[in-house]
Structures are given as structure tokens and as C-alpha cells.
Amino acid sequence: MVKSSLRAASEVAYEYVQILDVMVGQAPEYVSLAYGAVKILLVVQVNYEEMKQSVASYMEKIKTKFELIDHLTAYLPTDRLVGAMAKMYDFFNRFLAKALKFYTRSRTSK
């Protein structure tokens, strides 16, 4: 299945390369524009895949930061610090809710 997908992608890419080769002599600015657009799409896809693979490590880093701040309240429990932590947790929960909504929406559209 992977080989057939790679073959199909290679065939499509080869067709576009042939078109771009013809256009290089006539309109190089359009070729650079098309190449830039394709490159942006490829970079976005690669970054998205890397992000999906490293979500667990990012969440672990965030967890350690939250634990560190939680320990501060044991040593310095001021109203201002507790209020700031409550806001921090609220913002993080909102972020997670939006991320979950985005992730489930993008998975259902595929």
C-alpha cells in the first residue's frame, strides 16, 4: 500500500515537473511561485506529522512545568500566586479543548 501511494505521488509530481520545465523558459516568475506554493504545502505537512508524533513529549514537558509551579504554592502560598495559577490552568484547559476540537474535526474530514 505504501509503495502504491509513493508511486502515485511520484507520478503526479513528475507530471507537474514536466509542466514547470516548459514554463521555465517562458515565465520563470510563475515557476518560482508554483515551486514556493508546493514547498509551503510540503513543509506544513511535514511539520504537522512531526507535531503529531511529539505531542506526548510536549505534554510531558508541560506537566513538569505545572508540577514545578504547584510546588511553589507549598512554599509561598500567596493569593496572587494562587490566582495566577488558576488563570494558568484555565487557559491551558481552554487550549486543550480547542486542540481537541480541531483534532477531531480534522480527523473526521479525512
CYANA upper distance limits for C-alpha pairs under 8 A (distance plus 0.5 A):
  1 MET  CA      5 SER  CA      6.72
  2 VAL  CA      6 LEU  CA      6.60
  3 LYS  CA      7 ARG  CA      6.50
  4 SER  CA      8 ALA  CA      6.62
  5 SER  CA      9 ALA  CA      6.67
  6 LEU  CA     10 SER  CA      6.50
  7 ARG  CA     11 GLU  CA      6.65
  8 ALA  CA     12 VAL  CA      6.80
  9 ALA  CA     13 ALA  CA      6.58
 10 SER  CA     14 TYR  CA      6.52
 11 GLU  CA     15 GLU  CA      6.80
 12 VAL  CA     16 TYR  CA      6.94
 13 ALA  CA     17 VAL  CA      6.65
 14 TYR  CA     18 GLN  CA      6.77
 15 GLU  CA     19 ILE  CA      7.03
 16 TYR  CA     20 LEU  CA      6.64
 17 VAL  CA     21 ASP  CA      6.52
 18 GLN  CA     22 VAL  CA      7.01
 19 ILE  CA     23 MET  CA      6.94
 20 LEU  CA     24 VAL  CA      6.61
 20 LEU  CA     31 VAL  CA      6.49
 21 ASP  CA     25 GLY  CA      8.23
 22 VAL  CA     26 GLN  CA      7.99
 23 MET  CA     27 ALA  CA      6.11
 23 MET  CA     28 PRO  CA      7.22
 23 MET  CA     30 TYR  CA      8.25
 23 MET  CA     31 VAL  CA      7.06
 24 VAL  CA     28 PRO  CA      5.19
 24 VAL  CA     31 VAL  CA      6.62
 27 ALA  CA     31 VAL  CA      7.23
 28 PRO  CA     32 SER  CA      6.74
 29 GLU  CA     33 LEU  CA      6.68
 30 TYR  CA     34 ALA  CA      6.60
 31 VAL  CA     35 TYR  CA      6.51
 32 SER  CA     36 GLY  CA      6.48
 33 LEU  CA     37 ALA  CA      6.77
 34 ALA  CA     38 VAL  CA      6.77
 35 TYR  CA     39 LYS  CA      6.56
 36 GLY  CA     40 ILE  CA      6.63
 37 ALA  CA     41 LEU  CA      6.84
 38 VAL  CA     42 LEU  CA      6.74
 39 LYS  CA     43 VAL  CA      6.61
 40 ILE  CA     44 VAL  CA      6.59
 41 LEU  CA     45 GLN  CA      6.75
 42 LEU  CA     46 VAL  CA      6.67
 43 VAL  CA     47 ASN  CA      6.50
 44 VAL  CA     48 TYR  CA      6.54
 45 GLN  CA     49 GLU  CA      6.73
 46 VAL  CA     50 GLU  CA      6.69
 47 ASN  CA     51 MET  CA      6.51
 48 TYR  CA     52 LYS  CA      6.69
 49 GLU  CA     53 GLN  CA      6.80
 50 GLU  CA     54 SER  CA      6.74
 51 MET  CA     55 VAL  CA      6.56
 54 SER  CA     58 TYR  CA      6.82
 55 VAL  CA     59 MET  CA      6.61
 56 ALA  CA     60 GLU  CA      6.71
 57 SER  CA     61 LYS  CA      6.82
 58 TYR  CA     62 ILE  CA      6.76
 59 MET  CA     63 LYS  CA      6.56
 60 GLU  CA     64 THR  CA      6.84
 61 LYS  CA     65 LYS  CA      6.92
 62 ILE  CA     66 PHE  CA      6.75
 63 LYS  CA     67 GLU  CA      6.67
 64 THR  CA     68 LEU  CA      6.70
 65 LYS  CA     69 ILE  CA      6.90
 66 PHE  CA     70 ASP  CA      6.58
 67 GLU  CA     71 HIS  CA      6.81
 68 LEU  CA     72 LEU  CA      7.24
 69 ILE  CA     73 THR  CA      7.57
 69 ILE  CA     85 MET  CA      8.34
 70 ASP  CA     74 ALA  CA      7.75
 71 HIS  CA     75 TYR  CA      7.43
 72 LEU  CA     76 LEU  CA      6.26
 72 LEU  CA     77 PRO  CA      7.81
 73 THR  CA     77 PRO  CA      4.90
 73 THR  CA     78 THR  CA      7.92
 73 THR  CA     81 LEU  CA      7.73
 73 THR  CA     82 VAL  CA      7.56
 76 LEU  CA     81 LEU  CA      8.50
 77 PRO  CA     81 LEU  CA      7.23
 77 PRO  CA     82 VAL  CA      7.27
 78 THR  CA     82 VAL  CA      6.77
 79 ASP  CA     83 GLY  CA      6.52
 80 ARG  CA     84 ALA  CA      6.61
 81 LEU  CA     85 MET  CA      6.65
 82 VAL  CA     86 ALA  CA      6.68
 83 GLY  CA     87 LYS  CA      6.83
 84 ALA  CA     88 MET  CA      6.63
 85 MET  CA     89 TYR  CA      6.65
 86 ALA  CA     90 ASP  CA      6.61
 87 LYS  CA     91 PHE  CA      6.58
 88 MET  CA     92 PHE  CA      6.64
 89 TYR  CA     93 ASN  CA      6.54
 90 ASP  CA     94 ARG  CA      6.75
 91 PHE  CA     95 PHE  CA      6.67
 92 PHE  CA     96 LEU  CA      6.69
 93 ASN  CA     97 ALA  CA      6.67
 94 ARG  CA     98 LYS  CA      6.75
 95 PHE  CA     99 ALA  CA      6.55
 96 LEU  CA    100 LEU  CA      6.48
 97 ALA  CA    101 LYS  CA      6.67
 98 LYS  CA    102 PHE  CA      6.60
 99 ALA  CA    103 TYR  CA      6.49
100 LEU  CA    104 THR  CA      6.54
101 LYS  CA    105 ARG  CA      6.53
102 PHE  CA    106 SER  CA      6.58
103 TYR  CA    107 ARG  CA      6.62
104 THR  CA    108 THR  CA      6.67
105 ARG  CA    109 SER  CA      6.81
106 SER  CA    110 LYS  CA      7.17
